[in-house]
Amino acid sequence: MAMRAALLDVTPLRMSPAFRRLWIGRTLSGFGGQMTLVAVMFQVWRMTGSTVWTGAAGLAQALPIIVFGLFAGTVVDHGDRRRIYLIAVTGQCVCSILLAVQGFFGHLPVSGVLVLVAVQSSFVAVGGPASRTFVPRLLPGAQLAAGLALTQISFQAAMLLGPALAGLLLGWTGVGGCYLIDAITFGLAFYGAFGLPPMRAEGEPPRPGLLGVADGLAFLVRDPVVRGALLTDLAATVLAMPISLFPLINTVRFGDNPRTLGLFLSAIAVGGLLASAFSGAFTRFSRPGLVMLSAAGVWGVALAAFGLAADPWLGLAFLVLAGAADTVSVVSRGAIVQLATPDALRGRVGAAEQIVGQAGPDVGNLRAGLVASATSGPAALVGGGLLCVAAIVAIAATTPRVRRFATASGQG
C-alpha cells in the first residue's frame, strides 16, 4: 500500500476529462517542440557552419520570452485565457508550417529562419502564462501538485525522447519533416484546450500597460511565499547550474570520452523521471514549501558532490540524485506559486515564473563558465553547489511562511 501511494498520482487524469484532454495535447506538443529545437540547430549549423549562428538560434528562442513576458502576462490576465491560449497555439502552428515549407523547399536565408523562430517564441511568451492558469481552475487544490507532476513527467519524456525522434526523422525527411510534425502536434494542443470553458480571471481586470506590469511586480515583491519560491528557483539555477561545465569536467576527470559526456545529461533526466514516477511520495505531502526547500538544498549538495567525485559512476549517481531533487523542487514550487497567487494575477506571475525558468539556467551556465575559467571546473561546481545551499538556508531562515506553507488539506 505504501508503495502504491509513492507512485505517480494519476487521479487528475481519471477525475477531470478536461485536464486529461489538455494534458494529452500539451504532452504531444512538447514532443513536437523538442523536435523543432533540434531541427533549428541542425539547419542553422548546416547553413552556416558557425557556432555564433547556432548561439543566435538559442537567443532567438529566449529573448522574446524574457522581453515580452511580463507584458504578455498582463494581456493574459485581461482577457479570456482559453481564447488567448488558442490564438497563441494557432500562431505557433502557422510558424511551424512556414518553417516546414522552407525546410522542404529552401530559399530562405538563415536570418529568415531565425525571424520565424523568434516570432514563434513570441507566441510562446503569451501562450505559456495562459496555460499555467488552467490547472488550478481545472483541479481542486489537493490534486494540484499531482497535476503539476504529470505535466513535469510529460516534459521530461519529451526532453528525453524528442531529440532522439528528431534525429531519426532528420535522416529520413530532413528538417521539414520535424517542423511538419510540430505543426501537427500544435493542432492536437489546440484540440486539447478547445473544449475548455471560458477562463476569464476572477476579480478586477488589471490596469492597462505598464501599470498592470507594475502591479504584478509589486505582488511578487510583496508576497513572501511567491517571492521565496521564485528566489529558491533562482538560487538553484543561477548559483549551481552545471551544464556548461560538463565538457570541462569530462576532459579533466574522464579523459574527454564522448560517451561519458552524453551520460551526464542523461543521468539528470533519469533522476527527474524517477522522481516523477514516484512523485506520489511528495505530492501527497501537505507541506510543499518544506519539500521545495529541502529538494533545492539536495540539488546543491549533489552537484557539489559531483564536483568532488573522481569515480565516473559515483559522479553519475550524484547527477541522478540532482535530477531527482530538481524535479521535486520544480513540482513543489509550481504548486506553491499557483496556490498562493490570486487568480487575477496568475497570468503575470506565470509570466514571471516562465522568465525565471528561461533566464535562470542561462545566467547560471554563464556564471559557472566564468568561475571555471578563473579557477577550475570542479571548483566552480563545488562552490556553486555550496552557494546554492547557503542561499536556500537563508531563504528558509528569513521567510518562515515559505517553509510553513501548507495545502488546504494540511491546514484543515
C-alpha positions as CSV (number, residue, x, y, z in Angstrom):
1,M,0.0,0.0,0.0
2,A,2.8,2.4,0.9
3,M,4.5,1.6,-2.5
4,R,1.3,2.4,-4.4
5,A,1.0,5.7,-2.5
6,A,4.5,6.7,-3.6
7,L,3.8,6.1,-7.3
8,L,2.8,8.9,-9.7
9,D,-0.7,10.0,-8.8
10,V,-2.8,9.8,-11.9
11,T,-6.0,10.9,-10.1
12,P,-6.3,14.2,-12.1
13,L,-6.3,12.2,-15.4
14,R,-9.1,10.0,-14.1
15,M,-11.2,12.6,-12.4
16,S,-11.0,15.5,-14.9
17,P,-11.7,14.8,-18.6
18,A,-10.9,18.5,-19.4
19,F,-7.4,18.2,-17.7
20,R,-6.9,14.8,-19.4
21,R,-7.5,16.3,-22.9
22,L,-5.3,19.3,-22.1
23,W,-2.5,17.1,-20.8
24,I,-2.5,14.8,-23.8
25,G,-2.5,17.7,-26.2
26,R,0.3,19.5,-24.4
27,T,2.3,16.3,-24.0
28,L,2.3,15.6,-27.7
29,S,3.0,19.3,-28.5
30,G,6.0,19.0,-26.1
31,F,7.5,16.2,-28.3
32,G,7.0,18.3,-31.4
33,G,8.6,21.3,-29.7
34,Q,11.7,19.3,-28.8
35,M,11.9,18.0,-32.4
36,T,11.8,21.6,-33.7
37,L,14.6,22.7,-31.3
38,V,16.9,20.0,-32.7
39,A,15.8,20.8,-36.3
40,V,16.5,24.5,-35.9
41,M,20.0,23.8,-34.5
42,F,20.7,21.3,-37.2
43,Q,19.5,23.5,-40.0
44,V,21.3,26.6,-38.8
45,W,24.6,24.6,-38.4
46,R,24.2,23.1,-41.9
47,M,23.5,26.6,-43.4
48,T,26.4,28.4,-41.7
49,G,28.8,26.0,-40.0
50,S,29.1,28.7,-37.3
51,T,28.6,28.3,-33.5
52,V,27.8,32.0,-33.4
53,W,24.7,31.4,-35.5
54,T,23.7,28.3,-33.5
55,G,24.0,30.5,-30.4
56,A,21.9,33.2,-32.1
57,A,19.2,30.5,-32.6
58,G,19.1,30.0,-28.9
59,L,18.9,33.7,-28.4
60,A,16.0,34.0,-30.9
61,Q,14.1,31.5,-28.8
62,A,14.9,33.0,-25.4
63,L,14.8,36.8,-26.0
64,P,11.1,37.2,-26.8
65,I,10.0,35.3,-23.7
66,I,12.3,37.5,-21.5
67,V,11.5,40.8,-23.2
68,F,7.7,40.4,-23.7
69,G,6.9,38.1,-20.8
70,L,5.5,40.5,-18.3
71,F,3.5,42.4,-20.8
72,A,2.1,39.1,-22.1
73,G,1.1,38.2,-18.6
74,T,-0.9,41.4,-18.3
75,V,-2.7,40.5,-21.6
76,V,-3.4,37.0,-20.2
77,D,-4.9,38.5,-17.0
78,H,-7.1,40.9,-19.0
79,G,-9.0,38.6,-21.3
80,D,-10.3,35.0,-21.7
81,R,-7.2,32.9,-21.1
82,R,-8.6,30.0,-23.1
83,R,-9.1,32.2,-26.2
84,I,-5.7,33.8,-25.8
85,Y,-4.0,30.4,-25.5
86,L,-5.8,29.1,-28.6
87,I,-4.7,32.2,-30.6
88,A,-1.1,31.7,-29.3
89,V,-1.1,28.0,-30.3
90,T,-2.5,28.9,-33.7
91,G,0.3,31.4,-34.2
92,Q,2.9,28.8,-33.2
93,C,1.3,26.3,-35.6
94,V,1.5,28.8,-38.5
95,C,5.2,29.4,-37.8
96,S,5.9,25.7,-37.8
97,I,4.1,25.3,-41.1
98,L,6.2,28.1,-42.6
99,L,9.3,26.5,-41.2
100,A,8.3,23.2,-42.8
101,V,7.7,24.9,-46.1
102,Q,11.2,26.5,-46.1
103,G,12.6,23.2,-44.8
104,F,11.3,21.2,-47.7
105,F,11.8,23.8,-50.5
106,G,14.7,26.0,-49.1
107,H,15.3,29.5,-50.5
108,L,15.1,31.2,-47.0
109,P,18.3,32.7,-45.6
110,V,19.4,31.8,-42.1
111,S,18.3,35.2,-40.8
112,G,14.8,34.4,-42.1
113,V,14.8,31.1,-40.2
114,L,15.7,32.9,-37.0
115,V,13.0,35.5,-37.6
116,L,10.4,32.7,-37.8
117,V,11.8,31.1,-34.6
118,A,11.6,34.5,-32.8
119,V,8.0,35.1,-33.9
120,Q,7.1,31.6,-32.7
121,S,8.8,32.3,-29.4
122,S,6.8,35.5,-29.1
123,F,3.6,33.4,-29.2
124,V,5.1,31.1,-26.5
125,A,5.6,34.3,-24.4
126,V,1.8,34.7,-24.4
127,G,0.6,31.1,-24.5
128,G,2.9,29.9,-21.7
129,P,1.5,32.1,-19.0
130,A,-2.1,31.4,-20.2
131,S,-1.6,27.7,-20.0
132,R,-0.2,28.0,-16.5
133,T,-3.5,29.4,-15.3
134,F,-5.5,26.3,-16.4
135,V,-4.5,23.6,-14.0
136,P,-5.7,25.4,-10.7
137,R,-9.0,26.1,-12.4
138,L,-9.5,22.5,-13.5
139,L,-8.3,20.7,-10.4
140,P,-9.0,21.0,-6.7
141,G,-6.2,22.3,-4.6
142,A,-5.5,18.8,-3.1
143,Q,-4.8,17.5,-6.7
144,L,-2.8,20.5,-7.9
145,A,0.6,19.1,-7.1
146,A,-0.3,15.7,-8.7
147,G,-1.4,17.6,-11.9
148,L,1.9,19.5,-12.0
149,A,3.8,16.3,-11.5
150,L,2.0,14.8,-14.5
151,T,2.9,17.9,-16.5
152,Q,6.5,17.6,-15.4
153,I,6.9,13.9,-16.4
154,S,5.5,14.6,-19.8
155,F,8.0,17.5,-20.2
156,Q,10.8,15.2,-19.2
157,A,9.7,12.4,-21.5
158,A,9.7,14.9,-24.4
159,M,13.2,16.2,-23.4
160,L,14.5,12.6,-23.3
161,L,12.8,11.1,-26.4
162,G,12.0,14.1,-28.6
163,P,15.6,14.8,-29.7
164,A,16.1,11.1,-30.5
165,L,13.0,11.0,-32.6
166,A,14.1,14.2,-34.3
167,G,17.5,12.6,-35.1
168,L,15.7,9.7,-36.8
169,L,13.3,11.9,-38.7
170,L,16.1,14.2,-39.9
171,G,17.8,11.3,-41.6
172,W,14.5,10.4,-43.3
173,T,12.7,13.6,-44.2
174,G,15.1,16.3,-43.3
175,V,14.3,19.4,-41.2
176,G,11.0,19.9,-43.0
177,G,9.6,16.7,-41.5
178,C,10.4,17.7,-38.0
179,Y,8.7,21.1,-38.5
180,L,5.7,19.4,-40.0
181,I,5.3,17.0,-37.1
182,D,5.5,20.0,-34.7
183,A,2.7,21.8,-36.6
184,I,0.5,18.7,-36.3
185,T,1.1,18.4,-32.6
186,F,0.1,22.1,-32.2
187,G,-3.2,21.1,-33.8
188,L,-3.6,18.4,-31.1
189,A,-2.8,21.0,-28.4
190,F,-5.5,23.2,-29.9
191,Y,-8.0,20.4,-29.7
192,G,-7.0,19.7,-26.0
193,A,-7.8,23.3,-25.0
194,F,-10.7,23.9,-27.3
195,G,-13.2,22.2,-25.1
196,L,-12.3,24.1,-22.0
197,P,-14.8,26.6,-20.7
198,P,-14.1,30.4,-21.0
199,M,-11.5,31.3,-18.4
200,R,-11.5,34.9,-17.5
201,A,-9.6,36.0,-14.5
202,E,-11.5,36.2,-11.3
203,G,-11.6,39.6,-9.7
204,E,-10.9,43.1,-11.2
205,P,-9.1,43.2,-14.6
206,P,-5.5,44.5,-14.5
207,R,-4.7,48.2,-15.2
208,P,-3.5,48.7,-18.8
209,G,0.1,48.7,-20.0
210,L,2.9,49.4,-17.6
211,L,0.6,49.9,-14.7
212,G,-0.6,46.3,-14.9
213,V,3.0,45.1,-15.2
214,A,3.9,47.2,-12.1
215,D,1.0,45.6,-10.1
216,G,2.3,42.2,-11.0
217,L,5.9,43.1,-9.9
218,A,4.6,44.7,-6.7
219,F,2.8,41.4,-5.8
220,L,6.0,39.4,-6.5
221,V,7.9,41.7,-4.1
222,R,5.2,42.0,-1.5
223,D,4.1,38.3,-1.2
224,P,6.7,36.4,0.8
225,V,5.6,32.9,-0.3
226,V,5.7,33.6,-4.0
227,R,8.8,35.7,-3.7
228,G,10.5,32.9,-1.7
229,A,9.5,30.3,-4.2
230,L,11.0,32.2,-7.2
231,L,14.1,33.1,-5.2
232,T,14.6,29.4,-4.5
233,D,14.5,28.7,-8.2
234,L,17.0,31.5,-8.9
235,A,19.3,30.2,-6.2
236,A,19.3,26.7,-7.7
237,T,19.8,27.8,-11.3
238,V,21.9,31.0,-11.1
239,L,24.3,29.7,-8.4
240,A,24.6,26.0,-9.3
241,M,23.6,25.3,-12.9
242,P,26.2,22.8,-14.1
243,I,25.5,22.1,-17.8
244,S,28.2,24.4,-19.2
245,L,30.8,22.7,-17.1
246,F,30.2,19.2,-18.3
247,P,32.7,19.2,-21.3
248,L,35.4,20.5,-19.0
249,I,34.7,18.0,-16.2
250,N,34.6,15.3,-18.8
251,T,38.0,16.3,-20.1
252,V,39.6,16.7,-16.6
253,R,38.1,13.7,-14.9
254,F,37.1,11.2,-17.6
255,G,39.6,11.5,-20.5
256,D,37.3,13.5,-22.8
257,N,35.2,10.4,-23.5
258,P,32.2,11.5,-25.6
259,R,30.1,8.6,-24.2
260,T,30.6,9.9,-20.7
261,L,29.6,13.4,-21.7
262,G,26.4,12.2,-23.1
263,L,25.7,10.2,-19.9
264,F,25.9,13.4,-17.8
265,L,22.8,14.9,-19.3
266,S,21.0,11.5,-19.4
267,A,21.7,11.0,-15.7
268,I,19.9,14.2,-14.8
269,A,17.0,13.2,-17.0
270,V,16.8,9.7,-15.5
271,G,16.8,11.2,-12.0
272,G,14.0,13.5,-13.0
273,L,11.9,10.7,-14.5
274,L,12.4,8.5,-11.4
275,A,11.3,11.4,-9.1
276,S,8.2,11.9,-11.3
277,A,7.4,8.2,-11.4
278,F,7.4,8.2,-7.5
279,S,6.0,11.7,-7.2
280,G,3.1,10.4,-5.0
281,A,5.6,10.3,-2.2
282,F,5.8,14.1,-2.1
283,T,2.7,15.4,-4.0
284,R,0.5,13.9,-1.3
285,F,2.6,15.7,1.4
286,S,0.8,18.8,2.8
287,R,3.9,20.9,3.2
288,P,5.2,21.8,-0.3
289,G,7.2,24.7,1.0
290,L,9.3,22.4,3.2
291,V,9.6,19.9,0.3
292,M,10.7,22.6,-2.1
293,L,13.4,24.0,0.2
294,S,14.7,20.5,1.1
295,A,14.9,19.4,-2.5
296,A,16.7,22.6,-3.6
297,G,19.2,22.0,-0.9
298,V,19.8,18.4,-2.0
299,W,20.3,19.7,-5.6
300,G,23.1,21.9,-4.4
301,V,24.7,19.2,-2.2
302,A,24.5,16.6,-5.1
303,L,26.2,19.0,-7.6
304,A,29.0,19.9,-5.1
305,A,29.5,16.1,-4.5
306,F,29.6,15.6,-8.3
307,G,32.4,18.2,-8.4
308,L,34.4,16.2,-5.9
309,A,33.7,12.7,-7.3
310,A,36.7,11.1,-9.0
311,D,34.9,7.9,-9.9
312,P,32.7,8.3,-13.0
313,W,29.9,6.0,-11.8
314,L,29.8,7.8,-8.4
315,G,29.6,11.1,-10.3
316,L,26.7,9.9,-12.4
317,A,24.9,8.7,-9.3
318,F,25.2,12.2,-7.8
319,L,23.8,13.6,-11.1
320,V,20.8,11.2,-10.9
321,L,20.2,12.5,-7.4
322,A,20.5,16.1,-8.6
323,G,17.9,15.4,-11.4
324,A,15.5,13.8,-8.9
325,A,15.9,16.8,-6.5
326,D,15.3,19.3,-9.3
327,T,12.0,17.6,-10.2
328,V,10.8,17.5,-6.6
329,S,11.7,21.2,-6.2
330,V,10.1,22.3,-9.6
331,V,6.8,20.5,-8.9
332,S,6.5,21.7,-5.3
333,R,7.4,25.3,-6.3
334,G,4.7,25.2,-9.1
335,A,2.1,24.1,-6.5
336,I,3.1,26.9,-4.1
337,V,3.1,29.6,-6.7
338,Q,-0.3,28.5,-8.1
339,L,-1.9,28.2,-4.6
340,A,-0.5,31.4,-3.2
341,T,-1.3,33.6,-6.2
342,P,-4.8,35.2,-6.6
343,D,-6.4,34.2,-9.9
344,A,-6.5,37.8,-11.1
345,L,-2.6,37.8,-11.1
346,R,-1.9,34.3,-12.3
347,G,-1.1,35.4,-15.8
348,R,1.5,37.9,-14.7
349,V,3.0,35.6,-12.1
350,G,3.1,32.7,-14.6
351,A,5.0,35.0,-17.0
352,A,7.5,35.9,-14.3
353,E,7.9,32.2,-13.5
354,Q,8.5,31.5,-17.2
355,I,11.1,34.2,-17.4
356,V,12.9,32.9,-14.3
357,G,12.8,29.4,-15.8
358,Q,14.2,30.7,-19.1
359,A,16.8,33.2,-17.9
360,G,18.0,31.5,-14.6
361,P,19.7,28.5,-16.3
362,D,21.3,30.7,-19.0
363,V,22.7,33.1,-16.4
364,G,23.8,30.1,-14.2
365,N,25.6,28.4,-17.1
366,L,27.4,31.7,-17.8
367,R,28.4,32.2,-14.2
368,A,29.7,28.6,-14.0
369,G,31.8,29.1,-17.1
370,L,33.3,32.4,-15.8
371,V,34.1,30.9,-12.4
372,A,35.7,27.8,-14.1
373,S,37.8,30.0,-16.3
374,A,39.2,31.8,-13.3
375,T,39.6,28.7,-11.1
376,S,38.7,25.2,-12.3
377,G,35.6,23.1,-13.3
378,P,35.5,21.2,-10.0
379,A,35.9,24.4,-8.0
380,A,33.1,26.0,-9.9
381,L,30.8,23.0,-9.3
382,V,31.6,22.7,-5.6
383,G,31.5,26.5,-5.0
384,G,28.2,26.8,-6.9
385,G,26.6,23.9,-5.0
386,L,27.6,25.3,-1.6
387,L,26.4,28.8,-2.5
388,C,23.1,27.3,-3.5
389,V,22.8,25.5,-0.2
390,A,23.7,28.7,1.7
391,A,21.1,30.7,-0.3
392,I,18.4,28.1,0.4
393,V,19.2,28.2,4.2
394,A,19.0,32.0,4.1
395,I,15.6,31.9,2.3
396,A,14.3,29.3,4.8
397,A,15.5,31.4,7.8
398,T,14.3,34.8,6.6
399,T,11.0,33.6,5.1
400,P,9.3,31.3,7.6
401,R,6.0,31.5,5.6
402,V,7.6,29.6,2.8
403,R,8.8,26.6,4.9
404,R,5.4,26.6,6.8
405,F,3.3,26.9,3.7
406,A,0.7,24.1,3.6
407,T,-2.0,23.0,1.2
408,A,-5.6,23.2,2.3
409,S,-5.6,19.6,3.3
410,G,-2.6,20.2,5.5
411,Q,-4.2,23.2,7.1
412,G,-7.5,21.6,7.8
